[in-house]
Amino acid sequence: MCPVHHRSPMVPVVQVHAADALGLVPFPAGCDLLQVVWCPRRHDGCWVLPEVRWRDAAAVGAVGEAPVVDGEVPSGRVPRPCVVHPELVEEYPSWDLPDELWDLLEPRFEQVEAATGRDYERHLATASGTKLGGYPGWCQDPQWPDCAGCGERMEHLLTVESWEADAMSQLTWTPVEDQGVRYEDTGLMLGDAGGDYLFECRRCPGRPVRDRFDCS
């Protein structure tokens, strides 16, 4: 239940088994299931109120239907049911690339774009869509949070995006076998086609989580 809205249930957003996580994030000892839920209702200062659960899949009992959320829920905050098809890709920093390194590499980026039509930021750096690990797909300046416990910068755990790819990024980030195939999206719309980024501290007990969100 949402800690802010009395008797308002969280809704399921992402569920990933360790076997499907491709080693991208370390699972806590005794856990092989990652579940993310959030409250889709309006909250002061944030789009959604997410919560991360690490579980032992064998200990999960009967699986019920997704709860019905009462009250006013903005459109695009409750995802439609879908299936995860994990694929491992290699990323490079985009917005997280230091300015001095960007200035040094920019001539090479321009050469690649002129030769291939591939833009570094949209086609070669940060993969679009919902993903584990890697770099957040920032729409604006990076906002990496620090852990309230130890003060160290937190690790990127998960990005939940409004859609998997746009007209530009789909040229390289859509799987080859899905090129030209119309897929059913999740129905999410976070802000103006933005994303919610979840971070965790893997040093502190309980692996505390914080989130950041932005949009174009």
C-alpha positions as a Markdown table, in Angstrom:
| # | Residue | x | y | z |
|---|---|---|---|---|
| 1 | Met | 0.0 | 0.0 | 0.0 |
| 2 | Cys | 1.1 | 3.6 | -0.7 |
| 3 | Pro | 2.5 | 5.2 | 2.5 |
| 4 | Val | 1.0 | 8.5 | 1.4 |
| 5 | His | -2.4 | 7.6 | 0.1 |
| 6 | His | -4.4 | 5.6 | 2.7 |
| 7 | Arg | -5.4 | 2.2 | 1.4 |
| 8 | Ser | -4.2 | 3.0 | -2.1 |
| 9 | Pro | -2.3 | -0.1 | -3.6 |
| 10 | Met | 1.0 | 0.0 | -5.4 |
| 11 | Val | 0.9 | -1.3 | -9.0 |
| 12 | Pro | 3.4 | -3.7 | -10.5 |
| 13 | Val | 5.9 | -2.1 | -12.9 |
| 14 | Val | 8.8 | -4.4 | -13.5 |
| 15 | Gln | 9.6 | -8.0 | -12.4 |
| 16 | Val | 12.9 | -9.6 | -13.4 |
| 17 | His | 14.3 | -13.0 | -12.4 |
| 18 | Ala | 18.0 | -13.3 | -11.8 |
| 19 | Ala | 18.3 | -15.8 | -14.7 |
| 20 | Asp | 17.0 | -13.1 | -17.0 |
| 21 | Ala | 19.1 | -10.2 | -15.6 |
| 22 | Leu | 22.2 | -11.2 | -17.6 |
| 23 | Gly | 24.5 | -10.4 | -14.7 |
| 24 | Leu | 23.8 | -6.7 | -15.1 |
| 25 | Val | 23.1 | -6.1 | -11.4 |
| 26 | Pro | 24.1 | -8.1 | -8.4 |
| 27 | Phe | 21.2 | -9.8 | -6.5 |
| 28 | Pro | 21.3 | -9.9 | -2.7 |
| 29 | Ala | 22.1 | -13.3 | -1.2 |
| 30 | Gly | 19.1 | -15.6 | -1.1 |
| 31 | Cys | 17.2 | -13.5 | -3.6 |
| 32 | Asp | 16.6 | -14.3 | -7.3 |
| 33 | Leu | 13.6 | -12.0 | -8.0 |
| 34 | Leu | 13.5 | -8.3 | -8.4 |
| 35 | Gln | 10.2 | -6.5 | -8.2 |
| 36 | Val | 9.4 | -2.8 | -8.6 |
| 37 | Val | 6.1 | -1.3 | -7.8 |
| 38 | Trp | 4.9 | 2.2 | -7.5 |
| 39 | Cys | 2.0 | 4.3 | -6.5 |
| 40 | Pro | 0.7 | 6.0 | -9.7 |
| 41 | Arg | -1.3 | 8.7 | -8.0 |
| 42 | Arg | -0.2 | 12.3 | -7.7 |
| 43 | His | 2.5 | 13.1 | -5.1 |
| 44 | Asp | 4.0 | 16.4 | -4.2 |
| 45 | Gly | 7.3 | 16.9 | -6.0 |
| 46 | Cys | 7.4 | 13.6 | -7.9 |
| 47 | Trp | 5.6 | 11.7 | -10.6 |
| 48 | Val | 5.3 | 8.3 | -8.9 |
| 49 | Leu | 6.4 | 6.8 | -5.6 |
| 50 | Pro | 8.5 | 3.7 | -6.4 |
| 51 | Glu | 9.5 | 0.8 | -4.2 |
| 52 | Val | 12.0 | -2.0 | -4.8 |
| 53 | Arg | 11.6 | -5.5 | -3.5 |
| 54 | Trp | 14.2 | -8.3 | -3.6 |
| 55 | Arg | 12.6 | -11.7 | -3.1 |
| 56 | Asp | 13.1 | -15.5 | -3.2 |
| 57 | Ala | 10.9 | -16.6 | -6.1 |
| 58 | Ala | 10.4 | -20.0 | -4.4 |
| 59 | Ala | 8.8 | -18.3 | -1.4 |
| 60 | Val | 6.2 | -16.4 | -3.5 |
| 61 | Gly | 2.8 | -17.9 | -2.9 |
| 62 | Ala | -0.4 | -17.5 | -4.9 |
| 63 | Val | -0.2 | -14.8 | -7.5 |
| 64 | Gly | -3.2 | -12.5 | -7.5 |
| 65 | Glu | -4.6 | -10.0 | -10.0 |
| 66 | Ala | -3.1 | -6.6 | -10.3 |
| 67 | Pro | -4.9 | -4.3 | -7.9 |
| 68 | Val | -7.3 | -1.6 | -8.9 |
| 69 | Val | -6.2 | 1.8 | -7.9 |
| 70 | Asp | -9.0 | 4.0 | -6.5 |
| 71 | Gly | -8.9 | 7.8 | -6.8 |
| 72 | Glu | -7.4 | 10.1 | -9.4 |
| 73 | Val | -4.6 | 8.5 | -11.5 |
| 74 | Pro | -2.9 | 10.5 | -14.2 |
| 75 | Ser | -2.9 | 8.9 | -17.6 |
| 76 | Gly | 0.2 | 6.8 | -18.5 |
| 77 | Arg | 1.1 | 5.8 | -14.9 |
| 78 | Val | -0.2 | 2.2 | -14.9 |
| 79 | Pro | 1.7 | -0.1 | -17.3 |
| 80 | Arg | -0.1 | -2.6 | -19.4 |
| 81 | Pro | 1.0 | -6.2 | -18.8 |
| 82 | Cys | 3.8 | -7.3 | -21.1 |
| 83 | Val | 6.7 | -9.8 | -21.2 |
| 84 | Val | 10.4 | -9.1 | -20.8 |
| 85 | His | 12.7 | -10.3 | -23.6 |
| 86 | Pro | 16.2 | -9.5 | -22.2 |
| 87 | Glu | 19.0 | -8.5 | -24.5 |
| 88 | Leu | 22.6 | -7.5 | -23.5 |
| 89 | Val | 23.9 | -4.4 | -25.1 |
| 90 | Glu | 27.0 | -2.3 | -24.5 |
| 91 | Glu | 26.6 | 1.4 | -23.7 |
| 92 | Tyr | 28.8 | 4.5 | -23.5 |
| 93 | Pro | 28.0 | 7.7 | -21.5 |
| 94 | Ser | 26.1 | 10.4 | -23.2 |
| 95 | Trp | 25.0 | 13.2 | -20.8 |
| 96 | Asp | 27.4 | 11.6 | -18.3 |
| 97 | Leu | 30.4 | 12.1 | -20.6 |
| 98 | Pro | 32.7 | 14.8 | -19.0 |
| 99 | Asp | 32.7 | 18.0 | -20.9 |
| 100 | Glu | 36.5 | 17.9 | -21.6 |
| 101 | Leu | 36.2 | 14.4 | -23.0 |
| 102 | Trp | 33.3 | 15.4 | -25.1 |
| 103 | Asp | 35.3 | 18.3 | -26.5 |
| 104 | Leu | 38.1 | 15.9 | -27.3 |
| 105 | Leu | 36.0 | 13.3 | -29.0 |
| 106 | Glu | 33.5 | 15.6 | -30.8 |
| 107 | Pro | 35.5 | 15.7 | -34.0 |
| 108 | Arg | 35.4 | 11.9 | -34.1 |
| 109 | Phe | 31.6 | 11.8 | -33.4 |
| 110 | Glu | 31.1 | 14.2 | -36.4 |
| 111 | Gln | 33.3 | 12.0 | -38.6 |
| 112 | Val | 31.3 | 8.9 | -37.7 |
| 113 | Glu | 28.0 | 10.7 | -38.3 |
| 114 | Ala | 29.1 | 12.0 | -41.6 |
| 115 | Ala | 30.2 | 8.5 | -42.7 |
| 116 | Thr | 27.4 | 6.4 | -41.3 |
| 117 | Gly | 24.5 | 8.8 | -40.4 |
| 118 | Arg | 24.7 | 7.6 | -36.8 |
| 119 | Asp | 24.6 | 10.3 | -34.1 |
| 120 | Tyr | 26.6 | 9.5 | -31.0 |
| 121 | Glu | 24.0 | 10.6 | -28.5 |
| 122 | Arg | 21.0 | 9.0 | -30.1 |
| 123 | His | 22.5 | 5.9 | -31.8 |
| 124 | Leu | 25.7 | 4.9 | -30.2 |
| 125 | Ala | 25.9 | 6.0 | -26.5 |
| 126 | Thr | 23.0 | 5.3 | -24.1 |
| 127 | Ala | 20.4 | 2.6 | -25.0 |
| 128 | Ser | 16.9 | 3.8 | -24.9 |
| 129 | Gly | 14.0 | 2.2 | -23.1 |
| 130 | Thr | 13.5 | 0.3 | -19.8 |
| 131 | Lys | 16.7 | -1.4 | -18.7 |
| 132 | Leu | 18.8 | -2.7 | -15.9 |
| 133 | Gly | 22.2 | -1.2 | -15.2 |
| 134 | Gly | 24.1 | 0.9 | -17.7 |
| 135 | Tyr | 23.7 | 4.6 | -17.8 |
| 136 | Pro | 20.4 | 6.5 | -17.2 |
| 137 | Gly | 18.8 | 7.8 | -20.3 |
| 138 | Trp | 18.7 | 11.3 | -19.1 |
| 139 | Cys | 16.6 | 13.9 | -21.0 |
| 140 | Gln | 18.2 | 16.7 | -19.0 |
| 141 | Asp | 21.4 | 17.2 | -17.0 |
| 142 | Pro | 22.4 | 14.1 | -14.9 |
| 143 | Gln | 21.1 | 14.0 | -11.3 |
| 144 | Trp | 23.0 | 11.1 | -9.7 |
| 145 | Pro | 21.9 | 11.0 | -6.0 |
| 146 | Asp | 24.2 | 10.4 | -3.0 |
| 147 | Cys | 23.3 | 7.9 | -0.4 |
| 148 | Ala | 21.8 | 9.4 | 2.8 |
| 149 | Gly | 23.7 | 6.8 | 4.8 |
| 150 | Cys | 27.3 | 6.8 | 3.6 |
| 151 | Gly | 27.3 | 9.9 | 1.4 |
| 152 | Glu | 28.7 | 8.0 | -1.6 |
| 153 | Arg | 27.2 | 8.3 | -5.1 |
| 154 | Met | 24.5 | 5.6 | -5.7 |
| 155 | Glu | 24.6 | 3.0 | -8.4 |
| 156 | His | 22.1 | 3.0 | -11.3 |
| 157 | Leu | 19.7 | 0.1 | -10.8 |
| 158 | Leu | 16.9 | 0.5 | -13.3 |
| 159 | Thr | 15.5 | 2.9 | -15.8 |
| 160 | Val | 11.7 | 2.9 | -16.6 |
| 161 | Glu | 11.0 | 4.8 | -19.8 |
| 162 | Ser | 7.8 | 6.0 | -21.4 |
| 163 | Trp | 8.7 | 3.9 | -24.5 |
| 164 | Glu | 11.4 | 1.7 | -25.8 |
| 165 | Ala | 12.7 | 3.8 | -28.7 |
| 166 | Asp | 11.7 | 6.9 | -30.7 |
| 167 | Ala | 12.0 | 7.5 | -34.5 |
| 168 | Met | 15.7 | 8.2 | -34.1 |
| 169 | Ser | 17.0 | 5.8 | -31.5 |
| 170 | Gln | 15.1 | 2.8 | -33.0 |
| 171 | Leu | 17.6 | 2.7 | -35.9 |
| 172 | Thr | 20.2 | 1.1 | -33.7 |
| 173 | Trp | 18.5 | 0.2 | -30.4 |
| 174 | Thr | 15.7 | -1.9 | -31.7 |
| 175 | Pro | 16.7 | -5.6 | -31.9 |
| 176 | Val | 17.4 | -6.7 | -35.5 |
| 177 | Glu | 14.6 | -9.3 | -35.4 |
| 178 | Asp | 12.1 | -6.6 | -34.4 |
| 179 | Gln | 13.0 | -4.1 | -37.1 |
| 180 | Gly | 9.8 | -3.1 | -38.9 |
| 181 | Val | 7.6 | -5.0 | -36.4 |
| 182 | Arg | 4.9 | -3.1 | -34.6 |
| 183 | Tyr | 5.1 | -3.9 | -30.9 |
| 184 | Glu | 2.6 | -3.3 | -28.1 |
| 185 | Asp | 4.1 | -0.7 | -25.8 |
| 186 | Thr | 3.4 | -0.6 | -22.1 |
| 187 | Gly | 1.2 | 2.5 | -22.3 |
| 188 | Leu | 3.4 | 4.5 | -20.0 |
| 189 | Met | 3.8 | 8.2 | -20.4 |
| 190 | Leu | 5.9 | 9.8 | -17.7 |
| 191 | Gly | 5.8 | 13.5 | -18.0 |
| 192 | Asp | 6.6 | 14.5 | -21.5 |
| 193 | Ala | 7.9 | 11.1 | -22.7 |
| 194 | Gly | 10.4 | 11.0 | -19.8 |
| 195 | Gly | 11.7 | 8.3 | -17.5 |
| 196 | Asp | 12.1 | 7.4 | -13.8 |
| 197 | Tyr | 15.6 | 6.3 | -12.8 |
| 198 | Leu | 16.1 | 4.1 | -9.7 |
| 199 | Phe | 19.4 | 4.2 | -7.9 |
| 200 | Glu | 20.6 | 2.0 | -5.0 |
| 201 | Cys | 23.5 | 2.0 | -2.5 |
| 202 | Arg | 25.2 | -1.4 | -2.5 |
| 203 | Arg | 27.4 | -0.6 | 0.5 |
| 204 | Cys | 24.7 | 0.2 | 3.1 |
| 205 | Pro | 22.5 | -2.5 | 4.8 |
| 206 | Gly | 19.2 | -3.0 | 3.1 |
| 207 | Arg | 20.4 | -1.4 | -0.2 |
| 208 | Pro | 18.5 | 1.9 | 0.1 |
| 209 | Val | 16.9 | 3.2 | -3.0 |
| 210 | Arg | 16.3 | 6.7 | -4.4 |
| 211 | Asp | 14.8 | 7.8 | -7.7 |
| 212 | Arg | 15.2 | 10.7 | -10.1 |
| 213 | Phe | 12.9 | 11.6 | -13.0 |
| 214 | Asp | 13.0 | 14.0 | -15.9 |
| 215 | Cys | 11.5 | 14.6 | -19.3 |
| 216 | Ser | 12.2 | 16.4 | -22.5 |
